[in-house]
Amino acid sequence: MTGRRTTDVQSVTETEALPEPPGLPDPLPEPAAADLRLETVLGALSDPLRLRIVRKLLLESEEFDHTCGWFGLDRPKSSLTHHFRALREAGVTRQRQYGLERRSHVRVADLNDRFPGLLDLVAAWTPPGGD
């Protein structure tokens, strides 16, 4: 994706992923793109909080990746760790360790290649109570 996305949802498949900045730490363990499974990805996205996390990354990212605090979620750290790990292990997001913090971004290219249109549905989803 290039720059900030707004809620006038343009197709995620028509958007370029932000380029990786130089000197990034290695990603934490994740499935290879060829090993992504639809049922696993949908299982991770079936939780409304995780769906909200991915949607926010798709629509509002201004930087390559974001810390847990950027999301403004009022949940215990242990709960957030669980949700971010579930997204990473399903192959939806990529996480990198920067000192004591982990930063995340959506694996847009991998998901669009494996499951065309899926991220468009996530971006078009309206959370209960709006967002």
Secondary structure as UniProt FT lines:
FT   HELIX           12..14
FT   TURN            22..23
FT   HELIX           33..35
FT   HELIX           38..45
FT   HELIX           48..60
FT   STRAND          66..67
FT   HELIX           68..71
FT   HELIX           77..90
FT   STRAND          93..98
FT   TURN            99..100
FT   STRAND          101..106
FT   HELIX           108..114
FT   TURN            116..117
FT   HELIX           118..124
FT   TURN            128..129
//
